[in-house]
Amino acid sequence: MRRHTNDRTWCRRVVLQDDVIIPSRSEIDLHATVIVRKLSDNVRNTGLDWEIEARLLVPGVYVFRTLIPGYRLSSIPVRVMFR
C-alpha cells in the first residue's frame, strides 16, 4: 500500500477475509479487510484514501491497483488474476 506522507509511522495490511481458490487463467474479486494501525496511538479509521499498487504476488498471481476509501476497512473488493 502507498504510505501516508506525514511524519507519523503507519502500519497497514490487506488480508483476505476467506480462503479462496482462483481458477487458472481467470480474474476474480476477492474480499479483503484492511488492518490499520497508527503506531503512536492505534487509530484505526483515518478518513484518508489509500491505494494498493498493482504487483506480482507470487509467480502467476497478480493483484490489480485498488483504491481503498479511508472510511471502509472491510469487504473491500481486490481484483486478482491467476495466469
Secondary structure, 3 states (H helix, E strand, C coil): CCCCCCCCCEEEEEEECCCCCCCCCEEEEEEEEEEEEECCCCCCCCCCCEEECCEEEECCEEECCEEECCCCCCCEEEEEEEC
